[in-house]
Amino acid sequence: MLQNIHGAGPASHRSHIQTQKQPPVDRAFQSFMQEALITPETETANVNFSNHAQKRLNQYGLVLNDTDIQRIEEAVETLDSKGSQNSLILYDDLALIASIKNKTVITALKAAEMSEVTNIDSAIHINEKR
């Protein structure tokens, strides 16, 4: 019969595992992570505005309300369904260049100041007054 001289048998191994302490889990952080991983379908359509676009809107003194955002989101969804990548969105007197794939408005300018637009594959005109 063999004898375990070093105490590395199964019983010793089990006691070693039991003595290791697990790091405490911050329940608030864990809840936050779980919520972040769950993305309701309504949130997937949200359009973001880059810092540059937001600065341009501020420069023009423009504030987009919920209705404006909804119309822009609908335009992005329409463009996305047609396979657009980078688009010009004309909304009243506002011209927005958007990355449809990233659902991000890259820049904003007054439509009257727009003289040339490059590197887009589509355009849409939202014909509603703000």
Residue frames relative to the residue before (quaternion, step in Angstrom):
aa qw qx qy qz dx dy dz
M 1.0000 0.0000 0.0000 0.0000 0.00 0.00 0.00
L 0.3282 -0.7535 0.5403 0.1807 3.57 -0.87 1.02
Q 0.2218 -0.7712 0.5856 0.1147 3.50 -1.03 0.81
N 0.3879 -0.7074 0.5422 0.2349 3.59 -0.99 0.83
I 0.2413 -0.8151 0.5157 0.1070 3.54 -0.27 1.33
H 0.7526 0.4326 -0.2195 0.4453 3.60 0.93 -0.91
G 0.4613 -0.7064 0.4409 0.3064 3.60 1.17 -0.03
A 0.4751 0.6798 -0.4358 0.3496 3.57 1.13 0.60
G 0.3518 0.7510 -0.4896 0.2694 3.55 1.16 0.49
P 0.7688 -0.3809 0.2579 0.4442 3.56 -1.32 0.03
A 0.6492 0.5129 -0.3358 0.4502 3.62 0.89 -0.77
S 0.6527 0.5089 -0.3088 0.4687 3.57 0.96 -0.86
H 0.6395 0.5384 -0.3182 0.4471 3.57 1.00 -0.85
R 0.6506 0.5187 -0.3126 0.4582 3.58 0.97 -0.87
S 0.6718 0.4902 -0.3134 0.4584 3.60 0.88 -0.83
H 0.6062 0.5519 -0.3521 0.4517 3.61 1.11 -0.63
I 0.6569 0.4980 -0.3088 0.4745 3.60 0.95 -0.85
Q 0.6685 0.5101 -0.3105 0.4433 3.57 0.92 -0.81
T 0.6776 0.4957 -0.3067 0.4484 3.61 1.04 -0.59
Q 0.5683 0.5678 -0.4032 0.4383 3.62 1.18 -0.29
K 0.2791 -0.7655 0.5577 0.1582 3.55 -0.83 0.99
Q 0.3793 -0.6917 0.5692 0.2317 3.54 -1.06 0.83
P 0.5078 -0.6363 0.4641 0.3491 3.60 -0.97 0.74
P 0.5254 -0.6358 0.4476 0.3455 3.58 -0.98 0.75
V 0.3159 -0.7395 0.5690 0.1723 3.54 -1.07 0.81
D 0.3438 -0.7164 0.5720 0.2033 3.54 -0.79 1.05
R 0.3679 -0.7718 0.4751 0.2081 3.61 -0.33 1.23
A 0.6268 0.5296 -0.3533 0.4492 3.61 1.00 -0.70
F 0.6598 0.4932 -0.3043 0.4783 3.57 0.95 -0.85
Q 0.6401 0.5241 -0.3272 0.4566 3.58 0.96 -0.84
S 0.6452 0.5083 -0.3174 0.4739 3.60 0.97 -0.81
F 0.6309 0.5323 -0.3248 0.4617 3.55 1.01 -0.83
M 0.6632 0.5032 -0.3055 0.4623 3.59 0.89 -0.89
Q 0.6510 0.5096 -0.3222 0.4612 3.59 0.94 -0.82
E 0.6595 0.4979 -0.3079 0.4716 3.59 0.97 -0.82
A 0.6449 0.5299 -0.3223 0.4465 3.57 1.03 -0.78
L 0.6716 0.4979 -0.2960 0.4620 3.57 1.07 -0.67
I 0.6667 0.4354 -0.2941 0.5285 3.59 1.21 -0.44
T 0.0179 -0.8023 0.5954 -0.0389 3.56 -0.53 1.22
P 0.3101 -0.7530 0.5459 0.1972 3.57 -0.39 1.16
E 0.6237 -0.5773 0.3768 0.3684 3.56 -1.12 0.66
T 0.6142 0.5632 -0.3611 0.4185 3.59 1.05 -0.60
E 0.6720 0.4995 -0.3051 0.4537 3.58 1.10 -0.57
T 0.5873 0.6126 -0.3816 0.3662 3.60 1.11 -0.45
A 0.6581 0.5207 -0.3143 0.4438 3.60 1.17 -0.43
N 0.4414 0.7220 -0.4512 0.2835 3.60 1.21 -0.22
V 0.2529 -0.7396 0.6085 0.1368 3.49 -1.11 0.86
N 0.2528 -0.7584 0.5855 0.1348 3.55 -0.95 0.93
F 0.2708 -0.7246 0.6069 0.1823 3.54 -1.27 0.45
S 0.4290 -0.6923 0.5147 0.2679 3.57 -0.80 1.00
N 0.6619 -0.4847 0.3786 0.4285 3.56 -1.26 0.30
H 0.6365 0.5373 -0.3239 0.4486 3.57 1.00 -0.83
A 0.6634 0.4945 -0.3059 0.4710 3.59 0.89 -0.91
Q 0.6548 0.5085 -0.3176 0.4603 3.59 0.94 -0.85
K 0.6352 0.5201 -0.3285 0.4670 3.60 1.00 -0.76
R 0.6534 0.5106 -0.3121 0.4635 3.57 0.98 -0.82
L 0.6313 0.5170 -0.3296 0.4749 3.59 0.98 -0.79
N 0.6500 0.5084 -0.3051 0.4753 3.58 0.97 -0.87
Q 0.6191 0.5578 -0.3275 0.4453 3.57 1.02 -0.87
Y 0.7268 0.4036 -0.2265 0.5075 3.59 1.00 -0.81
G 0.4535 -0.6997 0.4416 0.3312 3.58 1.26 -0.08
L 0.4572 0.6899 -0.4376 0.3514 3.57 1.16 0.59
V 0.0663 -0.7550 0.6519 0.0253 3.51 -1.02 0.91
L 0.2631 -0.7683 0.5664 0.1403 3.55 -0.73 1.07
N 0.2820 -0.7579 0.5644 0.1661 3.56 -0.82 1.00
D 0.7487 -0.4016 0.2757 0.4496 3.58 -1.30 0.03
T 0.6357 0.5257 -0.3290 0.4597 3.59 1.03 -0.77
D 0.6321 0.5268 -0.3257 0.4657 3.59 1.00 -0.83
I 0.6608 0.5049 -0.2990 0.4681 3.56 0.89 -0.97
Q 0.6444 0.5239 -0.3248 0.4525 3.58 0.93 -0.86
R 0.6667 0.4968 -0.3051 0.4643 3.60 0.91 -0.85
I 0.6424 0.5032 -0.3201 0.4813 3.57 1.01 -0.78
E 0.6391 0.5209 -0.3226 0.4648 3.60 0.98 -0.81
E 0.6447 0.5123 -0.3185 0.4696 3.58 0.99 -0.81
A 0.6344 0.5163 -0.3277 0.4728 3.58 1.02 -0.77
V 0.6477 0.5092 -0.3167 0.4700 3.60 0.96 -0.85
E 0.6414 0.5157 -0.3265 0.4649 3.61 0.97 -0.80
T 0.6401 0.5198 -0.3199 0.4665 3.58 0.98 -0.85
L 0.6758 0.4884 -0.2920 0.4685 3.57 0.88 -0.95
D 0.6374 0.5306 -0.3217 0.4568 3.57 1.01 -0.82
S 0.6633 0.5141 -0.3105 0.4465 3.58 0.94 -0.83
K 0.6989 0.4354 -0.2598 0.5044 3.58 1.22 -0.42
G 0.5892 -0.6333 0.3406 0.3684 3.58 1.28 0.21
S 0.3551 0.7491 -0.4911 0.2675 3.60 1.19 0.33
Q 0.2882 -0.7517 0.5713 0.1595 3.53 -1.22 0.59
N 0.7822 -0.0009 0.0643 0.6197 3.57 0.76 -1.15
S 0.0034 -0.8527 0.5157 -0.0832 3.54 -0.55 1.19
L 0.3632 -0.6567 0.6149 0.2424 3.46 -1.41 0.40
I 0.0905 -0.7729 0.6273 0.0301 3.55 -0.82 1.05
L 0.1464 -0.7773 0.6089 0.0608 3.56 -0.62 1.17
Y 0.0443 0.7958 -0.5971 0.0909 3.54 -0.66 1.15
D 0.7885 -0.1859 0.0426 0.5847 3.55 -0.17 1.37
D 0.8055 -0.2193 0.1832 0.5192 3.59 -0.62 -1.12
L 0.5944 0.5762 -0.3340 0.4506 3.55 1.31 0.22
A 0.1358 -0.7578 0.6331 0.0810 3.57 -1.05 0.83
L 0.0781 -0.7969 0.5990 -0.0025 3.56 -0.79 1.08
I 0.1864 -0.7297 0.6447 0.1310 3.55 -1.00 0.83
A 0.0195 -0.8345 0.5479 -0.0544 3.56 -0.66 1.13
S 0.3420 -0.6522 0.6331 0.2382 3.49 -1.27 0.64
I 0.3096 -0.7827 0.5138 0.1661 3.55 -0.35 1.26
K 0.6183 0.5637 -0.3332 0.4346 3.56 0.99 -0.85
N 0.7603 0.3543 -0.1813 0.5133 3.59 0.96 -0.92
K 0.3164 -0.7676 0.4883 0.2688 3.58 1.33 -0.16
T 0.5082 0.6256 -0.4141 0.4230 3.53 0.94 1.02
V 0.3254 -0.6908 0.6099 0.2118 3.54 -0.98 0.91
I 0.3033 -0.7958 0.5064 0.1354 3.53 -0.60 1.22
T 0.7966 -0.0815 0.0774 0.5939 3.57 0.96 -0.87
A 0.1901 -0.7570 0.6167 0.1024 3.52 -1.30 0.42
L 0.0979 0.7786 -0.6171 0.0578 3.55 -1.12 0.72
K 0.5953 -0.5312 0.4461 0.4055 3.53 -1.28 0.29
A 0.5319 -0.6508 0.4383 0.3186 3.57 -0.88 0.94
A 0.6373 0.5424 -0.3305 0.4365 3.61 1.04 -0.72
E 0.6782 0.4820 -0.2811 0.4781 3.59 1.18 -0.54
M 0.5471 0.6220 -0.3918 0.4004 3.57 1.27 -0.22
S 0.0593 -0.8123 0.5797 0.0227 3.58 -0.65 1.06
E 0.8029 0.0014 0.0408 0.5947 3.58 1.05 -0.69
V 0.0568 -0.7781 0.6254 0.0170 3.54 -0.99 0.87
T 0.0497 -0.8005 0.5973 -0.0015 3.57 -0.82 1.01
N 0.8062 0.3217 -0.2342 0.4379 3.52 -1.37 0.21
I 0.5303 0.5519 -0.4668 0.4430 3.55 0.93 0.93
D 0.2735 -0.7659 0.5541 0.1776 3.56 -1.19 0.45
S 0.7991 0.1280 -0.0773 0.5823 3.57 1.27 -0.02
A 0.1173 -0.7634 0.6297 0.0836 3.53 -1.34 0.29
I 0.0640 -0.7696 0.6342 0.0377 3.53 -1.23 0.57
H 0.2165 -0.7608 0.5995 0.1224 3.55 -1.09 0.75
I 0.2017 -0.7469 0.6256 0.1004 3.54 -0.69 1.14
N 0.1641 -0.8434 0.5101 0.0381 3.55 -0.34 1.26
E 0.4474 0.6524 -0.4806 0.3784 3.57 0.69 1.07
K 0.3909 -0.6965 0.5461 0.2526 3.56 -1.08 0.69
R 0.3936 -0.7099 0.5393 0.2244 3.51 -1.00 0.91
